[in-house]
Amino acid sequence: MEKKEVMFRFLVLLLMNELLLCMVESKGNIHYYDFLVQEADFTKLCSTKRMLTVNGSFPGPVLRAYRGDAVYVSVN
């Protein structure tokens, strides 16, 4: 084999290896959230108000995700 052909094959293999590594490393985590939205009475400073709560709390829960992650939210 010629030196140029060997170098070309090496570069092709190196490129394919990098592409495969990028595909494996780019997968993020999968997050599942289940929310139950309800109306509830809240009293603050002697004043009662009805407001929407998420899973019985106000404010609702914090969603945390990073780039590349998949987030699935179920709202009932």
N, C-alpha and C positions, 0 to 999 in steps of 0.2 A: 504494500500500500504506500501511496505517496504521503508525504508529510502533511500536505494540505488536507487530504482526505481524512487522515487520522485526527487532525485538529478539528475539522468540521464535525465529525462524529462525536468527539468529546464535547464540543459546544452544544450539540443537539441533546445529548444525554444530560448535560448539566441544566439546560433549559427545562427539559421535561421533569427533572427532579425538583427544580424550584417550583414549577407549576403544581406538582402534586403536593408539595409541602404547604403551599399557599392554600390549597383547597382543604387540607386537613386542619390547619391552624385557624382558618377563618370561621369555623363553626363555633357559635356561641352557646350559651345555656338556654334552656327552655323554662319559662316561668308561667305558672298557672295561678289565676286569681279567681275566686268565687265571691261575688258581692251580693248581698241582700239589701236592697234599698227599701226603706220604710219611713213613714212619717212618725215623728215622736214629739212629745211636749218637752220643752226645755225651759227652765226658769233661770233668769239671770237678772240681778238687781230688782227683785220683786216683780218682774214682768215675765209672763209665760208666753211662749211662742211655739207654734208648730213648725217643724223643719224636717227636711229629708236627712236621714242618717244612712250611713253605709255600715252594715254589720253592727248596728246599734250604737255607733259612735259618730261624733262630729268634732272636728273634721274627720274625714274618712282615712283609711290606711294609706301609707306611702307606697308607691310602686317604684321599685328599683330595677333598672335594666341598663345594660351597656350595649354599645354598638355591636351589632352582629347577633344579639340575643333575640329570641322569639318570645312574644308575650301574648298569652291567651287569657281573655277576661270574659267571665260569664256573669251577667247581671240579671238578677231576678227581682 
